[in-house]
Amino acid sequence: MAWRPTQYLIEGTLDNSVPNKVTGWMKFAGLRDKVTFDLEGNFHRDIRGAKIHFTGDAYEDQADVDPGDYLDGFVQHQTGNVGDITAGLPPRDYGSTPYIEWYGEANGRVVIELEQAQVEVIGTPIPAIESDPISREQQSRSMAQFLGGLAAELNLPKEQAICVSGDTVVTADKRAANNKIRGMKLLTKEIRKKLPPLYSQDGKGGRAVAQVKFFSPSSSWTWYGVEFDGQDTFFGLVDGHCKELGYFSLSELESIRGPMGLPIERDMYWQAKMLQEIAPEMFEDSEKGGD
C-alpha cells in the first residue's frame, strides 16, 4: 500500500531545520526533473532540526528505466505530511536503518528504505532530550487518514473499507485513488528476460521454474509465472479457489482490485523455484514415476 521507488533513487536532500517543515528534493532515474518537497512535520529525534543527504543505487542514464513505467504519475512537487523519517541513529525511536516515508496529497504513501552508508547528516540535530519522540498515535492517525481517503475515492462500501473518512463513503475519481496505491510495476524488463516463451517448458512438469510471483494483499490469491509470450499472456500456477496450472494475463493482473480495493503486487523478494517446491502435492505422482 505504498509507492516504493528506492531502486530508482539517484540522490536527494531533505531539510528539517525549520520546525514542523521538511523541504528538499530527490532525483530519480526515469524522471528528467528533480522532485521537490514541501511537507508538514518533523524528522525523528536522531536527525530532527538537521538536513540529510542520501544516495541511491540508480544512475542518470539507467537503461532499464522508462519515464512511462514505474514513476509515471509521480508528481514533481510533493506536498503533504511527513511520516517516519529517520537515519536509524540513536536515539532509535523508529528502527535502526534509514527510513524515509511521507503521505503525499497526489501520490499517497511513499516509502524509501536505505542503508546507513547511504545517508549523511548535515548540521547538528536538536538534542534528543530537548524534543519529544514522534507520536505513534499521530502516525497511526496519518495511516488511517490515508486509508480512509482511499476508501472514499474508491467508493468502497463501509463493510469492505479498511476505514472511512467522515461518516460516509463518497463517490470520487477511482483513477486518483488507483494512482495513490499503484506503487508497483508488475513486470520489469529484467524479469521479462528471465521468463521463457510459451510452451518451452512442456514436459518438465514440477521441474518447470516459476520466475515471478504475484499476489493480492487483501485475499489469498497468488499467481506464479513460468512462461510468458512477451506481450500479455503467462502460463503458470494459479493458487486461488484451488491450485491449478493455467494461463493468465498481465493486463488482467494490472486491472484486478481485491476486496479492499488494493491492486495486485509483485513479490520483490521472490527467488525462482520449481513448481514442485511451491505445490508438491500437485506433482507427487510424477516425482514417484521419475525415481
VENMOMO-V673430 format. One record per residue. N is the residue number from 1. RES is the residue in three letters. SS is DSSP state (H for helix, E for strand, C for the rest). PSI is psi in degrees with one decimal (none if undefined). OMEGA is omega in radians with two decimals (999 if undefined). Layout:
n: [N & N]
res: [RES & RES]
ss: [SS & SS]
psi: [PSI & PSI]
omega: [OMEGA & OMEGA]
This chain:
n: [1 & 2 & 3 & 4 & 5 & 6 & 7 & 8 & 9 & 10 & 11 & 12 & 13 & 14 & 15 & 16 & 17 & 18 & 19 & 20 & 21 & 22 & 23 & 24 & 25 & 26 & 27 & 28 & 29 & 30 & 31 & 32 & 33 & 34 & 35 & 36 & 37 & 38 & 39 & 40 & 41 & 42 & 43 & 44 & 45 & 46 & 47 & 48 & 49 & 50 & 51 & 52 & 53 & 54 & 55 & 56 & 57 & 58 & 59 & 60 & 61 & 62 & 63 & 64 & 65 & 66 & 67 & 68 & 69 & 70 & 71 & 72 & 73 & 74 & 75 & 76 & 77 & 78 & 79 & 80 & 81 & 82 & 83 & 84 & 85 & 86 & 87 & 88 & 89 & 90 & 91 & 92 & 93 & 94 & 95 & 96 & 97 & 98 & 99 & 100 & 101 & 102 & 103 & 104 & 105 & 106 & 107 & 108 & 109 & 110 & 111 & 112 & 113 & 114 & 115 & 116 & 117 & 118 & 119 & 120 & 121 & 122 & 123 & 124 & 125 & 126 & 127 & 128 & 129 & 130 & 131 & 132 & 133 & 134 & 135 & 136 & 137 & 138 & 139 & 140 & 141 & 142 & 143 & 144 & 145 & 146 & 147 & 148 & 149 & 150 & 151 & 152 & 153 & 154 & 155 & 156 & 157 & 158 & 159 & 160 & 161 & 162 & 163 & 164 & 165 & 166 & 167 & 168 & 169 & 170 & 171 & 172 & 173 & 174 & 175 & 176 & 177 & 178 & 179 & 180 & 181 & 182 & 183 & 184 & 185 & 186 & 187 & 188 & 189 & 190 & 191 & 192 & 193 & 194 & 195 & 196 & 197 & 198 & 199 & 200 & 201 & 202 & 203 & 204 & 205 & 206 & 207 & 208 & 209 & 210 & 211 & 212 & 213 & 214 & 215 & 216 & 217 & 218 & 219 & 220 & 221 & 222 & 223 & 224 & 225 & 226 & 227 & 228 & 229 & 230 & 231 & 232 & 233 & 234 & 235 & 236 & 237 & 238 & 239 & 240 & 241 & 242 & 243 & 244 & 245 & 246 & 247 & 248 & 249 & 250 & 251 & 252 & 253 & 254 & 255 & 256 & 257 & 258 & 259 & 260 & 261 & 262 & 263 & 264 & 265 & 266 & 267 & 268 & 269 & 270 & 271 & 272 & 273 & 274 & 275 & 276 & 277 & 278 & 279 & 280 & 281 & 282 & 283 & 284 & 285 & 286 & 287 & 288 & 289 & 290 & 291]
res: [MET & ALA & TRP & ARG & PRO & THR & GLN & TYR & LEU & ILE & GLU & GLY & THR & LEU & ASP & ASN & SER & VAL & PRO & ASN & LYS & VAL & THR & GLY & TRP & MET & LYS & PHE & ALA & GLY & LEU & ARG & ASP & LYS & VAL & THR & PHE & ASP & LEU & GLU & GLY & ASN & PHE & HIS & ARG & ASP & ILE & ARG & GLY & ALA & LYS & ILE & HIS & PHE & THR & GLY & ASP & ALA & TYR & GLU & ASP & GLN & ALA & ASP & VAL & ASP & PRO & GLY & ASP & TYR & LEU & ASP & GLY & PHE & VAL & GLN & HIS & GLN & THR & GLY & ASN & VAL & GLY & ASP & ILE & THR & ALA & GLY & LEU & PRO & PRO & ARG & ASP & TYR & GLY & SER & THR & PRO & TYR & ILE & GLU & TRP & TYR & GLY & GLU & ALA & ASN & GLY & ARG & VAL & VAL & ILE & GLU & LEU & GLU & GLN & ALA & GLN & VAL & GLU & VAL & ILE & GLY & THR & PRO & ILE & PRO & ALA & ILE & GLU & SER & ASP & PRO & ILE & SER & ARG & GLU & GLN & GLN & SER & ARG & SER & MET & ALA & GLN & PHE & LEU & GLY & GLY & LEU & ALA & ALA & GLU & LEU & ASN & LEU & PRO & LYS & GLU & GLN & ALA & ILE & CYS & VAL & SER & GLY & ASP & THR & VAL & VAL & THR & ALA & ASP & LYS & ARG & ALA & ALA & ASN & ASN & LYS & ILE & ARG & GLY & MET & LYS & LEU & LEU & THR & LYS & GLU & ILE & ARG & LYS & LYS & LEU & PRO & PRO & LEU & TYR & SER & GLN & ASP & GLY & LYS & GLY & GLY & ARG & ALA & VAL & ALA & GLN & VAL & LYS & PHE & PHE & SER & PRO & SER & SER & SER & TRP & THR & TRP & TYR & GLY & VAL & GLU & PHE & ASP & GLY & GLN & ASP & THR & PHE & PHE & GLY & LEU & VAL & ASP & GLY & HIS & CYS & LYS & GLU & LEU & GLY & TYR & PHE & SER & LEU & SER & GLU & LEU & GLU & SER & ILE & ARG & GLY & PRO & MET & GLY & LEU & PRO & ILE & GLU & ARG & ASP & MET & TYR & TRP & GLN & ALA & LYS & MET & LEU & GLN & GLU & ILE & ALA & PRO & GLU & MET & PHE & GLU & ASP & SER & GLU & LYS & GLY & GLY & ASP]
ss: [C & C & E & C & C & H & H & H & E & E & E & E & E & E & E & C & C & C & C & C & E & E & E & E & E & E & E & E & C & C & C & C & C & C & E & E & E & E & E & E & C & C & C & C & C & C & C & C & C & C & E & E & E & E & E & C & C & C & C & C & C & C & C & C & C & C & C & C & C & C & C & C & C & C & C & C & E & E & E & E & E & E & E & E & E & E & C & C & C & C & C & C & C & C & C & C & C & C & E & E & E & E & E & E & C & C & C & E & E & E & E & E & E & C & C & H & H & H & E & E & E & E & C & C & C & C & C & H & H & H & C & C & C & C & C & H & H & H & H & H & H & H & H & H & H & H & H & H & H & H & H & H & H & C & C & C & C & C & C & C & C & C & C & C & C & C & C & C & C & C & C & C & C & H & H & H & H & H & H & H & H & C & C & C & C & C & C & C & H & H & H & H & H & H & C & E & C & C & C & C & C & C & C & C & H & H & H & C & E & E & C & E & E & E & E & E & C & C & C & C & C & E & E & E & E & E & E & E & C & C & C & C & E & E & E & E & E & E & E & C & C & C & E & E & E & E & E & E & E & H & H & H & H & H & H & C & E & C & C & C & C & C & E & E & E & E & C & C & C & C & C & C & E & E & H & H & H & H & C & H & H & H & C & H & H & H & H & H & H & C & C]
psi: [43.3 & 150.4 & 138.3 & 77.8 & 24.0 & -43.1 & -14.2 & -0.3 & 130.1 & -57.4 & 172.0 & 170.9 & 133.4 & 140.6 & 123.5 & 27.5 & -20.4 & 121.6 & 137.2 & 18.4 & 139.1 & 118.1 & 169.8 & -155.7 & 160.3 & 147.2 & 127.6 & 141.6 & 136.0 & -12.6 & 130.3 & -41.0 & 158.0 & 148.3 & 126.6 & 159.3 & 140.8 & 87.5 & 153.2 & 132.4 & -173.1 & 158.7 & 167.5 & 168.3 & -23.5 & -25.0 & 9.7 & 132.3 & -1.3 & -173.2 & 148.1 & 140.3 & 137.0 & 152.6 & 146.3 & -171.4 & -3.6 & 172.1 & 163.4 & -47.4 & 34.5 & 120.7 & -28.2 & 16.6 & 126.6 & 129.8 & -22.6 & 5.3 & -116.4 & -44.5 & 8.9 & 124.2 & -3.8 & 115.8 & 151.0 & -29.7 & 111.8 & 119.6 & 154.6 & -143.8 & 144.2 & 139.5 & -117.6 & 118.1 & 115.2 & 154.2 & 1.4 & 22.6 & 163.8 & 144.7 & 130.4 & 85.1 & -18.3 & 87.5 & 170.1 & 10.2 & 154.4 & 136.4 & 124.8 & 116.8 & 138.1 & 161.6 & 98.2 & 146.4 & -30.9 & -38.3 & 0.6 & -146.0 & 131.0 & 135.5 & 132.8 & 126.1 & 128.8 & 177.6 & 160.3 & -40.6 & -13.3 & -4.5 & 131.5 & 128.6 & 126.1 & 126.1 & -177.9 & 119.0 & 156.5 & 133.9 & 132.6 & -32.8 & -17.5 & 1.5 & 157.1 & 152.6 & 153.2 & 133.6 & 122.3 & -30.0 & -41.5 & -40.4 & -37.1 & -38.2 & -38.3 & -43.2 & -42.3 & -40.2 & -40.1 & -49.6 & -35.9 & -39.4 & -39.8 & -43.6 & -42.5 & -46.1 & -29.8 & -4.4 & 40.6 & 139.5 & 152.0 & -37.0 & -14.4 & -12.3 & 148.4 & -42.8 & 169.7 & 156.4 & 119.2 & -158.7 & -18.3 & 157.8 & 125.9 & 158.9 & 135.9 & -177.4 & 110.3 & -28.2 & -36.7 & -41.5 & -43.2 & -34.9 & -28.4 & -22.4 & 3.8 & -59.6 & 1.7 & 134.1 & 121.6 & -34.1 & 110.4 & 166.0 & -34.9 & -43.4 & -37.1 & -40.9 & -30.5 & -26.5 & 122.2 & 160.2 & 162.6 & 141.8 & -3.2 & -16.7 & 9.2 & 134.6 & -11.8 & -21.4 & -129.1 & -11.1 & -5.9 & 144.7 & 130.5 & 115.3 & -18.1 & 147.1 & 130.8 & 150.5 & 157.4 & 121.9 & -10.6 & 16.6 & -177.7 & 3.5 & 136.1 & 142.8 & 132.3 & 117.9 & 123.5 & -43.3 & 158.7 & 138.9 & 3.3 & -8.4 & -63.4 & -21.8 & 128.0 & 154.1 & 137.3 & -155.8 & 128.1 & 123.4 & 95.6 & -106.9 & -28.7 & 175.1 & 127.9 & 152.2 & 141.0 & -173.3 & 145.2 & 161.5 & 150.2 & -43.1 & -34.5 & -44.6 & -38.3 & -24.9 & -17.6 & 139.0 & 130.7 & -172.9 & -28.8 & 10.1 & 10.7 & 143.4 & 166.3 & 144.5 & 158.6 & 137.1 & 105.2 & -16.6 & 12.9 & 132.7 & 131.6 & 133.7 & 152.1 & 149.7 & -33.5 & -16.9 & -31.0 & -44.1 & 72.0 & -30.0 & -20.9 & -16.5 & 20.7 & -43.2 & -39.7 & -34.4 & -40.3 & -38.4 & -25.5 & -8.0 & none]
omega: [-3.14 & 2.89 & 3.10 & -3.04 & -3.07 & -3.05 & 3.14 & -3.10 & 3.04 & 3.08 & 3.10 & 3.10 & 3.03 & -2.99 & 3.12 & -3.11 & 3.02 & -3.09 & 3.08 & 3.08 & 2.99 & 3.12 & 3.09 & -3.08 & 3.01 & 3.08 & -3.12 & 2.99 & -3.12 & 3.07 & -3.07 & -3.06 & 3.06 & 3.00 & -3.10 & -3.00 & 3.00 & -3.01 & 3.05 & 3.09 & -3.07 & 2.97 & 2.94 & -2.97 & -3.12 & -3.12 & -3.08 & 3.13 & -3.13 & 3.09 & 3.04 & 2.99 & -3.06 & -3.14 & 3.09 & -3.11 & 3.14 & 3.14 & -2.95 & -3.02 & -3.13 & -2.95 & -3.03 & 3.11 & 3.13 & 3.13 & 3.14 & -3.09 & -2.97 & -3.02 & 3.07 & -3.11 & 3.11 & -2.96 & -3.06 & 3.12 & -3.06 & 3.04 & -3.13 & -3.06 & 3.04 & 2.98 & 3.05 & 3.07 & -3.09 & 3.02 & 3.13 & -3.11 & 3.07 & -0.12 & -3.02 & 3.11 & -3.12 & 3.03 & -3.08 & 3.09 & 3.14 & -3.07 & -3.12 & -3.08 & 3.01 & 3.11 & -3.09 & 3.13 & -3.10 & -3.02 & 3.12 & -3.05 & 3.11 & -3.09 & 3.02 & -3.13 & -3.04 & 3.04 & -3.11 & -3.08 & -3.09 & -3.05 & 3.07 & 3.10 & -3.12 & -3.09 & -3.09 & 3.10 & 3.02 & 3.10 & -3.04 & -3.09 & -3.10 & 3.14 & -3.11 & 3.05 & 3.03 & -3.13 & 3.09 & 3.08 & 3.12 & 3.12 & 3.08 & 3.10 & 3.11 & 3.10 & -3.14 & 3.12 & 3.11 & -3.13 & 3.10 & 3.09 & 3.09 & 3.13 & -3.14 & -3.08 & 3.10 & -3.14 & 3.14 & 2.98 & -3.10 & -3.08 & 3.12 & -3.06 & 3.03 & 3.01 & -3.10 & 3.07 & -3.12 & -3.06 & -3.07 & 3.00 & -3.02 & 3.08 & 3.11 & -3.10 & -3.11 & 3.13 & 3.12 & 3.11 & -3.14 & 3.13 & -3.14 & -3.07 & -3.10 & 2.87 & -3.09 & 2.98 & -3.00 & -3.08 & -3.14 & 3.10 & 3.14 & 3.13 & 3.09 & -3.12 & -3.10 & -3.07 & 3.10 & -3.12 & 3.11 & 3.07 & -3.09 & -3.13 & -3.14 & 3.09 & -3.12 & 3.12 & -3.10 & 3.13 & 3.04 & -2.99 & 3.05 & -3.08 & -3.06 & 3.13 & 3.05 & -3.14 & 3.04 & -3.13 & -3.11 & 3.03 & -3.09 & -3.08 & 3.13 & 3.12 & 3.12 & -3.10 & 3.13 & -3.13 & -3.11 & -3.11 & 3.12 & -3.12 & -3.03 & -2.95 & 3.04 & 2.81 & -3.14 & -3.11 & 3.09 & 3.13 & -3.11 & 3.05 & 3.04 & 3.10 & 3.14 & 3.05 & -3.13 & -3.11 & 3.00 & -3.00 & 3.09 & -3.13 & 3.10 & 3.12 & -3.13 & -3.08 & -3.07 & 2.97 & -3.09 & -3.09 & -3.12 & 3.13 & -3.07 & -3.11 & 3.07 & 3.11 & 3.02 & 3.08 & -3.06 & -3.09 & -3.09 & 3.02 & -3.07 & -3.13 & 3.02 & -3.12 & -3.13 & 3.02 & -3.11 & -3.10 & -3.07 & -3.11 & -3.13 & -3.00 & -3.08 & -3.11 & -3.13 & 3.11 & 3.11 & -3.13 & -3.09 & -3.07 & 999]
